[in-house]
Amino acid sequence: MGDTVLATAVEVEKLSFNPKRITIQWSDGHRSIYDAIWLRDNCPADRDSSNGQRLVDIADLPEDPAIGAVSHNSGSAVLITWRGEPKSSWFSLEWLRQHCYCDQHRLSRKRQPSVWRAGQSGELLWVEYAELVASKRAHARWLRAIVDQGIAFLRGVPCHKEQVLEIARLAGYVRETNYGRVFDVRSVPNPTNLAYSERGLGVHTDNPYRDPVPGVQILHCLEADNDGGESLFVDGMAVANELRARDPKAFEMLARVAVPFAFRDNCADLRAERRLLELGPLGDLAAVHYNSRSICPFCLPADELVPFYHAYRKFALLLRDPQLEFRVKLHNEDLVAFNNRRILHGRTAFSSGSGRWLQGCYIDWDGLLSNLALIEAKL
């Protein structure tokens, strides 16, 4: 069946339709196609006028809706009437362009992260705490850096116990775990976790044995150590990209095969299976899960065990590459917040009698994204 062509105004050069779809040729040369089932599912009349939530379920809609006619209102909106239904749907042209679901627009809506290496550490954001609390623009800039670069720092955060919770409140919602709402990273006798010792720790992500894995970690330095205790940070996205370029088969193996992680003490018994490299729907890296202290013996098919170890070791060696590892000495009143599913962190060893003391907490990723969206909208 041929398309019926409608003349339109403003930013639409041509609008055509048939029972199965509408096609819009925009004035900038872009072409959008909207399928009838998608348009019927997104009918504005089927949403609550006060909160925008959907009033119908897909099972309430016709299985195969058909467009009967299309008209436009002064070039600003499109009216669709549906065959076999006493119903019509108004769509603004602005809304249709904003929600075009072609490949180009789907990819452009996904903000690309800023991947970094050790040599680019000078580009990482440091903000004064006083500026953060006084300026919405500084607040948004700090949260945006955590989203885009995976990490951001604060200076001048008062050295009060549980001050980290005040920072967490500015970022999102605290995730309480078996370690509590706040945890103290300091050397203690007979630690249940090596993080509470004076040992150096290789870079890792926290709590891969938990479901879900905490999204953001915040660490506030209450007492620095003059003898060791440097903090280490690695952008897991940069490492994954490097592995993908050097050894695509190793990358594919770590992105496909899940392995077990576990943690157990007198208060908790936590277990989960994770892929070391977790991919998103478009094949991009969504998360890194790497913690050699809590990884369990692998139970893999015989033909995959050795290749997996090969890939696992390659990734581990890349994590130690000095060109990828950023070292920084946190001083009293310094604070760092980072994406725990992207940024790996560790430390050098320090003297057990030094009094080195960081206080930390976890927050959920969705709360941070929500706060950032609200602040940026106001700005």
N, C-alpha and C positions, 0 to 999 in steps of 0.2 A: 504494500500500500504506500502511495506517495505521501509526502508531508504537505500539510496545509501551511502556507507561509503567511505570517502576520507582520505588518509594518509596525515598528515600535519607535519610541523617542528616547532622548537623552543618551545613556551609555549603551543601549542595545541597538545594534545595526539591523539584526534580523532575528525573528523568533519563529520557529516552525514546530509543528507537533504531529504526532500520529497517536493511535490509541495506547501505545506502549511507552512513549517518551516525549519529552520536550527538548528541543535543541535551541540554544541561544548563542548567536554570534555577537560578541561584545565589540564595542568600538575600538578597543585596544588590540583587537586581533585574536583574542582568546575565544575558544569555543567550549561551551559547557553542555553536557548531556545529563538530563535528570530522568531517571526511570520512573514509570508510573507508580510502582509499588513503593518506592522511596518517597515520592511526593505524597501519596496517600497516607503513609505511615507518619509523615511529618506535618500533617494538616494542622495549622495553628488553632483551628476551632476545637481540636481535641486536646487542648492543654488548658489547665486552670489559669484564669486570667490574673490571679493574685500572686501565684508562686511559680507558674510556668511548668509545673509537673504534668506528666502525661496522664490523661484520663482513660485511655483505652489500652488494651493489650493487643499484640499482633494477631492473636486468635480471634479478636473481635472484628477484624478487618476482612474485606473480601480477599479470597485467595489470589485472584488474578484481576485486580482493578484495571479499568480501561478509561482513558481520557475521552470525554465526549466532545468538549469544546474548550477553547482557550481564548480569553479576551484580556485586554490590558486597560489600565486606568491612568491616563495621562503619562504613560511611560514610567510610572513609579511602582506599579504592582501588576501582578498577573492573577486572573481569576480562572480557575479550572472547574469545570462541571464534569461530573463522573457519570459514566453510562450505568444505567440500572440502579442508581442511587439518588435519593432526593437530597443530595448534598453537593456543596461547592466549597472550594478552598481558595482563599486569598494568600498569595505569597508576595512579599515586597521583593523588588528586583535586587535591592541591596542585600537582603537576606540570602537570596539565591546565589549571588556572586560570592558572598562570604562563605557559603557552605558547599561550593563546588567541590566535588569529590574526585576529580581527575587526578592522575598520578602526580602531576606537577604541584597541585595545591595540597594534596595530602602530605607530600614531602616537605613543602615549604612551611607548613604549620608546625612541624616538629623543629623546635629550636635546637640548633647544633651546639653541643658543648665545646668549650675551649680547652683543648687537650694541651698539657704542658709537660716539660721535662725539667731537669734540675737547673739547666742553664737559663730557664725562663722564670725561675722562682722570684725574681725581682718584680714580675708582673702580678704576683699574688697580692691580694688586697689586705692591707692593714688599716683599721679604722680606730680612732680614739673612742673609748666608751662614752665619754661625755657628749661627743658629737652624735653618736648612735642614738642616745636617748633624747637628744634635743632636736634632731632633724629627721623628718620622715624620708627625705631624699637619701640621707646617709644610711638609714635603716634599710630602705629598699636596695641600695647599692650593695650592702653587706649580704643580704639574703640572696640577691641575684648572683653574687660571686660564688656562694655556696652551690647554687644550682648550676651555673655555667662552668665554673672551674673546679667545683667539687670541694672547695676549701676556702676559708676566710679567717682572718685573725682580728683580735681586738687588743688594744693596749689600754692600760689604766683602769682595769676592772678591779674594784676594791677587793682587798684580800680578806673577805668575810666568809665564814663557813656558810655553805649552801648559797652563796652568791650566784653560783652557776645556774640555780633554778630561776633567778631573775632574768638571766640571759635566755634561758630556755623559753620563758614566757614570751619573750620578744620574737622568738622564732617559730614556736609551735606548741605541741602538747607533749608533756613528759611521758615516756614509756617506763612504767615500773616493772622491774624484773626481779629475779631472785637476789640480785645484788642491791636491791632497794631503789628508791627514787634517785638517790645520790650515791655514788660509790667513791671511795678514797683509794687512789693509786699511790701506795707507799709501801715500803718494805716492812713486813711483819714476820714474826717467827712462824715456821711451819705453814706457809701459805697454801690455801686450797687452790690457788690459781697463780701461775708463775708471774702474772702481771703484778702481784703483790710481793715481789722479791726484788733484790737489787740486780738481778741478772739483766743482761742485754736481751732485747726481744727483736727477732727478725720481723720485717714488715708483714702485716696480716690485716684481715678484716675481722671485726668482732662478731662473736655469737653466730657463726654459720650453723650451729646446732639448734638454733631457735627458729620457730615458725610463727609469725614472719620474722625475718632478720631485722634488727633495728635499723632505721633509715639514716639517722644523723647522730653523730657522737659529738659532745661538747666537753672539752677539757680545760679547766681553769688552774693556772699555776698559783698555788698559795705559798709555796716555799721552793725555791730553786736549789739546785745542787751545784757547788763549785767544782766538783770532781766527777765529770762524766754526766750521764743522763741527758745527752742530746736527743731531741725528737727527730724521727725519720719519717718522711712522707714520700709516697710514690703514687703517681696517677695510674691506676690500674687500666684505664682506657688507653693510655699511651703504650703501656706494656703489651696489652692485648693486640693493639694495632701493629706493634713491632713483630709479635709472634705470627700474626696473620700474614705479614709481608714475607717473613723469613721462611716459615714452615706452615703452609696452609693446612696440611694434613694434621699437624699437631694442634692447631687452632680448632679444627673441626672436631677432633677427638675430645678436647676439653669442653667444647660447647655442646657435645652430644651425650657424654657419659656422666651420670650422676654418681657421686661417692658419698660415703657416710661420715658425718661429724657427730661428736658426742661430748657432753660434759656431765660430770657427776660429783656431787659432794653430799654432805649430810642433809642439805636443804633442797637439792634439785637433782633430777635425772632427766637430761634433755638430749634429744636425738633428732636428727633430720638428714635427709639426703639432698645434696645440692650438686649442680654442675659448677665446676670452677669458673667457667665463663658462661653466663646466662645471656641469651640473645633475646631481643625484642621481636615484635611481629614483622619488622622490615629487615631483619637480619643484623641490626646494629647491636652493639653491646649494651645490655640493660643492667648487668651487675657482675661483680667479681666476688667470689667466695673463696678465700684462701686463708687457712690457719693451720699451720703444720703442727701446732700443739694439740689441736682437738680433732684432727683427721683420724679416722679409724682404719683398720686393715681393710683393703679392698676385697670385694667379692665379685669379681668380673669374669666373664667367659674367658677361657684359656687363650683364645686367639686375640683377645683385646688387652690382656693384662700387661704384657711387655710393651706394646705400642703406647698404652696409656702412661706407663712409667716414663717412657721416652718423652712424651709430650709434657708431662708433669714436671720433669726435671728441666726441660728447656725453659718453661715458664718461670720456674724458681730461679734459674740462673739469670734470667732477664731482670727479675726483681732486685737483684744485687748489682745491676749495672750502675756504676757511679754517675753516668750521664742521665739516668732516670731518677735517681734518689736525691731528694732535697733534705738537707740537714739544717736544723735550726735549734738554737738554745732558747727555750722558753724561760723568761724571767718572772719574778714576782709581778702579779697584776696582768700578765699576758693570758690570753685565752684563744683557743682554736676551736672551730666548728667545721666538721667535714662530713661528706657523704660516705657513710660506712659501707655502702655497696659499690663504691667506686675507688675511693682513696684508701690505700693501705698505709698503716702507720706502725711504727716500732720505736725503739730507743736503744741507745748505747748503755752499757753497764754503769752503775754508779756505786758510791760507797754506802754501805748499809747504815752507817752512823751519820750520814749527811743530813737527814731530815727531809729529803726530796718529797714533795707532797703535791699531787695534782688531785683535784676533785672533779668528778665527771658525772654526766647523765646522758641518757638517750632520749631522742624525740622522734616522733613519727614523721615521715617524709611528707605525707599529704597535708599535715598542719602547716608546715613551712611553705609549701606551694600555695596554700590557701591564703596565708598571711601576705605573701608577696603579691599575689594577684590583687588582693583588696587594696594594698598600699599603692601599687602601681596604677590602679584604676583611679584612685583619688588624685594622684599626681598628674 
